[in-house]
Amino acid sequence: MSRVDRSRLPEPGPDRPFRFPRIARRTLANGLQLRAVTHSAVPMISIVLLVPGGSSADPADRPGLVSMTAGLLDEGSRGQSALDIADRVARIGGDLDLEQSADAVVVALTTLDRHVEPGLALVHEIVSSPNLAVDDFNRVRNLRLERLRQMKDHASAMAERAFAQVLYGRHPYGHLGYGTMASLTAATVEDTRLLHAAMFAPEGSTLIVVGDRPDEELLDLASAAFSGWRALGSTMRLDREAALAPPPARPLTRLGVVSRPGAAQSELRIGHVCAPRATPDYHALLMLNTILGGQFVSRINLNLREAKGYTYGVRTGFDLRRGIGPFVLQTSVGTEVTVPAVREALNEIREIATTRPATGDELSLGFATISKGYPRGFETATQVARSVAQLALHGLPDSYFEDFIPRFAQVTQDDVSRVAARYLDLDKMTTLIVGDLDKIAVSLPDLGLGEYQVLTPEI
């Protein structure tokens, strides 16, 4: 019997190379891009339809219309009701999701392999032929209006809206997908019909099918289901590329406050517009964020939570999109420590770009944090399908996920210092506070950010 030395931890072995599955492609005569991947772990099929545009394609006078229209897709199609659609999904053991971001609308269905044909038919049907009925429109709109009223009582929701408006102004990223009470109240069911006809078209869209079948067979099945999809004529003109326009060079204010009298906590957002997802500095920015505020043992969390006790948690992130997305720090702190917390956060951002650059140990930990669990993000057919959708949305190469860890491993301390100096510009950064202005106003000048501006985010 061999003896095992239990007095020390075993030495970890080398990481296994990651292999992303082959992506097969086809383009239909109607302009729809097809992508298929064979995934044989379990007999499941994942269908993801990516329609570019998202809330950034909202008409200027109708913020929230894309989200509203997308939300009606599963409310009935070809005369069937929402209950009928839900029953069809249940009968094939499916899970149907409708998602809308700033850059795209995603319709996703996961079902059993033997139901791939009815699954594809269902996705095609709800996208190409939704009812968009008056009664459904009114009900969904009333639910959304009520949700907007509730948001006024949530500091985090107010912070998200105010922060977007301060950073982006009238840029397409300057409003959130839900829209506003004014825009939803003014919207009509005819608006959703016109937008549907203008946006939900095969040209420019991508359909991804991942499952336990040969990729060419998956492409044939997708072709049979979607070859008849035709664009509808519409008098509404949408600009799917609107988000690529440059955002304002500087935020509306360097220090903004949304007043919430009596609030026991202050919701904080700190950041500025930064870079698009396609930046060649993506890997270095990810390492920078991991060290600064992207994990529990990040600098900012160890400072504000562990050392100072100002918050239960703080995080940072580069919300990179097709257009120029923001760097954001977000947390909630006690009202009495609002200004000290902001000061400490700004100091951490300043120091990683200047006097206290990333160390070798931090790089090693950051690499382990991202790389050790990386393959878990591609275990299921749904994860693979959504990953392929990201490649399509951002124009990334098919080898991107396979190359990711080798490229991430090449990030150096100098790279982190370089991107920190370039992308974390305190002179352009805005600090937003949602909290009790009466209690914090006297100490705000101590931040040295100039006069604060009282904001009233549009809800």
N, C-alpha and C positions, 0 to 999 in steps of 0.2 A: 504494500500500500504506500503511495507517495505521500509525502508530508507537504502540507500547505502552510506557508508562512502567513499567519493572520495578523502579524504585528504591523504590517504596512499595507497600504492600498495597492492593488495591482496596477501595473503600468498600462495605460491605455494603448491600444494598437493604432496603426495608421487608419485614417478615414478611408472608407471604400469610395471609389469613384462613383459619381451619380450619373445615371443615364436617363435622359428624358426620351420618351417613346417617339418614334417617327410620326411626323404629321403629313398625311396625304391631302392633296389639294385638288379642287376642281372649281371651275367658274361656269355657272349656268348662263344660258342665252339671255335671261332677264337681268343679269348683272350680279346676282347673288353669289358671294364667295362661300364655298364649302370647304370645311376642314374636318378630317376624320382621324381618329387615333384608336388603335386596337389596345384594349385594356382587359386582360384576361383574369384578373384576380377573382372577381365574382360575376355572375350573370346579370349584370346591370347595364342600363343604357342611360347616358346623360346627354341631354339635348340643350344646347345654349344658343340662343339667337341674340346677337349683338347688333343693336341699332344705334349708330353714332348720333350724337347731338346732345341728349340729356338736357338738364335745366339751362345750360348755357345757350341753347337754341330757342329758349322761350321768346315769343314776340315781346318787344320792348314794353308794350302796354299791357301785357298779360303774363307777368311772372307767375310761375306755378302751373301754367297750362300744359306743359309737357308731362309733368307728374300727374296732373289730374287725368289727362287722356290715357296715360299708361295704366293708371289705377282702375280704369274702366274696362280694360281688355278682358279680364276674367269675370266681368259682370254679366256675361251672356254673349252669344254669337249665333248668327244665322237663326234667330228667333228663339233660341234656347235661353233659359234663365241662368243666373249665377248658380243656383242650386243644381241645375242640370250639368253645368260645367264641373262643379265640385264632385258630383256623383260620377261623372266620367273619369275624373282623375282618380277617385277612390277605387273604381272598378279595375283599374290597371295597376293598383298599388303604387300610385305615383305621388310625387311631391312637386307642386307647381309654385314657382316663385316669380314675382315681378319686382324688379329693382330699377331704380332710377338714380343716377349720380349726376354730377355736373357735366360729364362728358358723354354719357350713353344711357340708353335704356336696355335692360337685359331681361329676356324671358327665358327661364330655365325650368326644365322638367326632367326629373329622374324617375325611372321606372324599371320594371323587370325586362330582361332582354326579349322575352317572348312577346312583349307588348310594344316593341319599337315602332311598328307601323302605325297603330292607333295613336301612339305618343307623338310621332311626327305630324300626323294629321291634325291632332288637337292643337299643337303649337301653331301650325300654319293657319288653322281656322281662326283662333282667337286674335292673331295678329293681323290677318288680312280682312276678316269679316266680323268685327265686333258689332254688337247691336248699337252701342252708343245711344241708348234710349233715354228719353226725357226723365222718366221716373228714376232710373238708375243714376243719372247725372245729378238730379236734385238730392237724392239720398246721400250719395258720396260727397257732394259738395257740402251739405249740412254737417256731415261728420268731420270734414276737414276744417270747416269754420269753427266748430266747437273745439277741435284740437288746437287751433291757433289761439283761441281765447284762453285755453289752459296754459299755453306756453308763456303767457304773460306772468304767470305765477312761478315759473321755473327759471332760476337765475342762469343755469347753463344754456337754456334755449335762447334767452335774451342775449347772453354773451356771444353765442355763435352768430346770431343775426347782426348784432352791432359790429362785431369784429369783421365780418365780411363786407359790411357797408363802409367801414372806415378804411379797409385796405384797398377795396376795388371800386368804390363809388358806383358809377353807372356801367362799369365793365360787366360782361355777362356773368362773371363769377361773383358779382356784388350782391346777389340775392340767393337765398336758399331755395331748394326745390319745391317746397310746399307753397311758395308764393305768399301773398298777403291777403288780408281780409278784404281789402278794397278790390284787388284783382280777381279774387274768387267770386266775390259778390257780383262783379260786372260781367263775368264770363257766362257764356251761353253754351247749350249743348251743340249748337251749330259751330261754335269755335272749336270744340273738340273734334268734330267731324272734319273740319277743314285742316286742323293740325294733323290728325291721323292720316289723312290723304297725302299731306305734304311730307311727313316724316317716315311713316312706316311703309317703306318701299324696298324692293330687293336690291336696287342699285346702291352700293355703299355699305350694305349690311353683310354680316358674316354669320353663317350657321355652323356650329361645331357639334359633331356627334362623336361620342366616345363610348366604347362598349366592347363586349366579348364577341367580336366578329372581325373578319378581315376588313381592313380599312376600305378596300375597293367596294366591298359589299355595303358598308355603311354609306359610302358616297352614292352608290346606286339607289339605296333606299331614300336618302335625303333628296336626291335629284327627282325621284318619282313623286315625292310629297310636295316639293316646292317649285317644280318647274312651271307650274301654272300660276304662280304668284305674279301679279301685274301691278305696276304703280297706278294709283288713282289720280285723276286730275284734281288740282286744288288751286284756288285763287290766293291762298295764303303762301307767302314766300318765307322760308326759313333759311337761316345761315348756319349750317352745321360747323363752319369754321370760325364762328364769331369769337370763340374763346381764345383763338390764337392771336388776337389783337393784343398789343402791349397794354398792360395795366398801368394805372397811374404810377409815376416815378416815386412819389411819396404818399404816405397815408394822409387821411383827412386831418389827423391830429396825432401828436406824439403821446398825448395822455388824455384818454377819454374816460368818462364816468357815466354809468347808467345808475341813476339813484333808486335805491330800494330801502325806504325808511324802515328802521327797525330790524334790518337783516342782521342775523348773528354771524354770518360769514360773508366774505367777499369772493366772488367768482373772478378769477384772473385769466386774461389772455395776453400774451406777449409775442410779437412776431412781426413779420413783414413778407411781402411777395418775394419769391426766391428764385425758382428755377422750374423748367418743365421736366416731365418724367424722362424725356429722351436725352437729358444732359449726359455727356460723357463722364461727368463727375459723380454719377449716381452711387457707385460703390463706396467712394470716399465719403460722400454725404451720409450714407447709411452707417458707416463706421463712426463718423463724428457724432451722429445722433445717438447711437448705442452707448457711447461713452458719456455724452452730455446728459441725456434724459430718456433714453429708450429702453432702459431695463431697471429692475429694482435697485441694483447696486450702482446706478448711474450717479454722477457727481451731484446733480441737482436734487435727486431724491435723498441721497445720503445727507445732504446739507439741510434742506428744508424739513424733511421728515425726521431723520434719525438724530441729527445734531441739534436742530433748533426746535423741533416739535411743533412747527407751524401748520402742518397739514398731514392728512392720512396718506397722501400720495401726490406726486407731481410727475408729469411726463412731457416730453417734447416730441415733435415729429416733423418731417418734411412731407407735406401733403402734395406730392408732385402729380401733376395732371397733364393733359394734352397741351394746354396752355401753361402759363407761368403760375405755379401753385405756391402756397405760403409755407414758411417755417412757423410753427406754432408751439408755444409753451402754454399748458393749461393746468390749472389747479384750483382748489378752493381752500381758503385760509380763514382763521378767525378774524373778525373785524378789527380787533385791537392790534393785530400783527400784520395788517395789510401792507403798510409801507415798508416795514422791515423785510417782509417776504419778497416784495417786488425788488427791493434793493439787492438782496442776496441773489435772486434769480438773474438780475442784470449783471451782477458781478461774475457769476459763473459763466455766463455767455461771453463776457468780455475777456475773462482770463484764459479760456480755452483757445481763444484766437490770438492771445498776446503773451502774457507773463507766465501762464501755466499750461503749456501745450500737453497734448496726449502723451502718455508714457508707453514704453514697451509692454509693461504688464497690462495696461488698460487695452492695448491693441490685442494682446493675446486673449484676454477675457472676452473682449468684444467679438473676436473671430469665433471663439468657441460658442458663445451665446447664439450666434446666427447659424453657424455651420452644423453643429451637432444635431440640431433638430430639423435641419433643412429638408431632408427626404420625407419627413412626415407630412409635408404640405402637398404631396403628390400621391397619396396612397389610394384614393378612391377615384372612380370615374368622374364624379362631380368636380373634385379638385383639379384633375387634369383638364377637364373641359373649360373650367373657369380660367385656368392658367393660359390655355390657348387663346381664350377670348382677350386676355390682357395683351398677349403678343399682337393680336389683330388691332386692338384699340390704339396701341402706342407705336405700331410699326416696328416692333422688335424682331430680330431674326429668330428662326426656328431653334437655333442652337443656344439661345439666350440662357435658359434655365440650366442647361448642361455646363455652360461656361461660367455660370454665376460664382460658384465657390472658388474656382481657380483665380478668377479676376478679383474677388473679394480678398483672397489671401495675399494678393500683391499690393494691397493698400499699405502705405508706410506712414510713419509718424509725420514725415514732411508733407505727405498728401493731406493728412487730416488738418495740419496747421494751415496749409494753403487754402483748402475749401472753407475752413473756419473763418479765415481772414476775408475771403471773397464773399461768402454767402451769409455771414452773420454780421450785419452792419447796424450797429446800435444807433447811428445817426438817422437811419431810415426806419427804425423799429418803433412800433406803437405799443403802448401799454393800455389795456382796457380793464377797467374795474367795474364790476356790477356789485354794488354794496351800499351801505348806509353812508351817504355823502355827508350828512351832518356830523358824523363821528370821525370821519377820516379827512375831511377837507383841510383842517388846520395843518396836518402833517404832509400833505401832498407836495408842497413846495420843496420839502427836503429831498425829493427824488431828483431835482435838477432837470426836469423834463419840460420846463416852461409851464405856462398856464394850462390848467385842465379845461376840457370842454365837456359840458353836460350833453349827453346824447340821448335821443329818444328813438330807439330802433323801430323801423316800420314793421308792424305786425299785421 
